[in-house]
């Protein structure tokens, strides 16, 4: 199969490797800095910035598109520039309807803040710009002629080798903003990649939205305590914060796409990933 990854970063690179290893032809976009690395890894690089007009007039004719663009550091682009205008530009530039367009959204589309459990059927009233932009982009995907068979993956917070949230604060003993009693929703990046691969399987139907989480949300205090224990540091103090957050349940994707998680909770995920974090090793392609 022919696959296009728009945003070959922390998540996208793992998906690219999985598709490459399965024998697929993989196109991967870059703003320009990773052309040689992508080519050397067996991908076909395309220089593309979804926030810069014009987007490529004609993208490759592919079976699957993954849109997983992160906001670049020091970029003036807003979340709406990337996720709404950027996604629309990519859809417009596709030469023909792809078999499947997969859009990586966020659990930030949910605004619940009293510890409620949420899933795909829950009300979406995002409180922050990121969640608002992603929810608008979901509408763009399903409303576009090239995205009607698309799949939306509402990702919980990604973590894994090279990216352990709050590890720097723990190492430096800095006060952590937020309540220790608020819930965190997480998914190990390797399991997130498995979710994308499952969503791109033509045996599964499109036109669906899935929440992607390990369904075992810890409190912020529990999570930070585990990180501190693994880094051999004391738990830093917390400051401020109100509300309990939400708890995300991912029953649909497990049942419908038969997603098998390797890391059932943050404890297993941190056990496999946390020792590498302090060294800040760049995630290889």
Number of C-alpha atoms within 10 A of each C-alpha: 12 17 24 27 25 24 22 25 20 24 22 25 19 22 24 29 18 17 18 19 11 10 11 15 17 24 24 26 24 18 14 12 9 17 17 12 13 22 14 12 13 16 22 16 23 22 15 20 19 23 20 13 11 11 17 18 12 12 18 17 15 21 17 23 28 26 23 19 24 16 14 10 7 6 8 10 13 15 18 19 17 23 30 21 18 22 24 19 20 20 23 19 17 18 14 16 19 22 18 25 30 26 26 24 29 21 28 24 22 25 18 21 15 14 15 13 14 19 19 19 8 12 12 18 14 18 13 12 14 19 23 20 23 26 24 16 24 23 13 19 24 18 12 15 13 22 25 19 19 28 26 28 23 26 22 25 18 19 22 22 22 18 21 21 16 16 18 12 15 23 17 11 15 14 13 20 11 16 19 23 17 22 25 22 25 25 26 31 24 20 23 28 21 19 25 24 19 18 29 24 14 12 9 11 15 20 15 17 20 23 25 33 29 23 19 19 22 20 19 21 21 18 20 22 18 18 26 21 13 14 16 11 14 14 20 18 15 15 11 9 13 12 14 19 21 22 26 27 19 20 18 16 22 15 10 13 17 12 21 14 17 13 18 16 19 24 17 12 22 22 14 14 17 22 15 15 19 15 8 11 11 11 12 10 18
